[in-house]
Amino acid sequence: MASSAMPDRNQCSEQASFASIPSSSQQVVINSPKSVDIAVKNIFQDSDGKCPQITSDSGSDSSRPTSPNGRHVEGHYVTSKTLALIALCSTKTAIPVRLLRMIVEFACSKVPSSLDSYRTQVINIFDLKFDPFDSRHVNKCFQIPRKCNQLFREVLGHGGHGCAKEDNILCLGELYREVFCVEDDEKWHLQQLLLPHLNKWFSLVEENNLNTSLKADFLTLCLHAFGRFRWTGWEDRLRDLCKKCLEHCESVSDDIKERMYREIGETYRKLCNHTEAENFFQKALDIHEKSSAMTKDGSLPYQISLMFFARCKIDMGEYQTAHDLMKKCLQSKAVKNLEEKGELGRPYLRCRMYFEMARSCEKLGNFADAYQYCNRA
C-alpha cells in the first residue's frame, strides 16, 4: 500500500455523523488538558456515557457503531480503530507517520469515511504539530504523548470497540506484512523504524497465543529484517524467529523452505555461529540438488544461496572457496539475465553480489579485480 494512497471517497458523505463529536465544519481545536479530556470522552462515548460497540470489521451497516438517533458513526470507528492499533505499538519509540497513515487507511477501508471526519481528531489526540495526512510530512515520526497512556488502556479495555484485542493484533500484523514482505529491501528505511514496534508485536502474539496465525513467508522476511540491522539486544528475538521458522519447514513448499534455511543460516552467521550457519546454507543448496545443472544455473534463489554461503566462507577464512562460489554465482544464467535488464534487474541484489566478489578478491590479494567489482557495485 502506498503511503499516500487514500480510500475512494466518491461515495462518502461530506460530513460523518457523530454522537457527541462535532461535524467537520465545527471541529474543536484542542489546546488544553481539559479540552483533551473532553474530546477523548466525546470520541469514545455516546450521550448516555456508553461506548458504541462494533462486532465486525466487515463495514456492513449492522457492524458500524450508531449514535442515539440511529445514524452510523464512521469517524467514530476510524479514530477508535486507529488508536487501538497505535496502542499496540511501542510507546518508547517514535511512530513513523507512514505507519499512522497505513493504519488510518486500513480503518477507512472498513467504513466509508471522509477525511474531515477524523483528521483533526487524530492530530489533536497525538498532539501533532503538523498534518500527518499532508504528503510533505510522510517521512516524519512522532512520539506518543503520555496523556495517551490512559486512553490506550480504555481503548484496549473495550474488547468490542472496533474488534477484540486479538483481532487488532492480527490487523496490525497484516499491515506489517505490507512493509516486510517486499523484494530487495525496497522499504528498508521504514522497516528499520518499525523494528522496535515489530518486536513488541511478536511479544503480543506470544502473550495472546496467536503463534499459529504466523505465516512462514512473513516469519522468514521478519528474520531477514531483524538480522539485517543487527541491533544490539535482539539476539533472543532472532533465535526465537529461527525456531518459529523451523517449525514451519515441513509444511511449506521447497522455495519457501530454501529461503527459510538461507535466512536462518545468515542469522547464525551474524551471531558468529558459523558451524550452524554453514549447516543451514548447505541445506538451502541441497534443495536444488535434485534439479539439473541447467535448472540450477537459471535459478536465482540458488545463486543467492551461493552468495550467502560465500559470505560465510569469507568470515571463516576460506577465501578461495568463497571466491569460487561467487565466480559460479556471477557467471550463472540467472545473474546474467538480471544484468541484461539493467535498472529493472534487481540492482540492489546485484550490488551485494559484486561486493561479495570484491571481498573475496581483496582477501586473496587480487586488488585490481577487487577494485573492478567495487566499481560495479
Secondary structure by P-SEA (a helix, b strand, c coil): ccccccccccccccbbbbccccccccccccccaaaaaaaaaaaccccccbbbbbcccccccccccccccccccaaaaaaaaaaaaaaaccccbbbbaaaaaaaaaaaaaaccccccccaaaaaaaacccccccccccccccccccccaaaaaaaaaacccccccaaaaaaaaaaaaaaacccccccaaaaaaaaaaaaaaaaaaaaaacccccccaaaaaaaaaaaaaaccccaaaaaaaaaaaaaaacccccaaaaaaaaaaaaaaaaaacaaaaaaaaaaaaaaaaccccaaaaaacaaaaaaaaaaaaaaaaacaaaaaaaaaaaaaacaaaaaaaaaccccaaaaaaaaaaaaaaaaaaacaaaaaaaaaaac
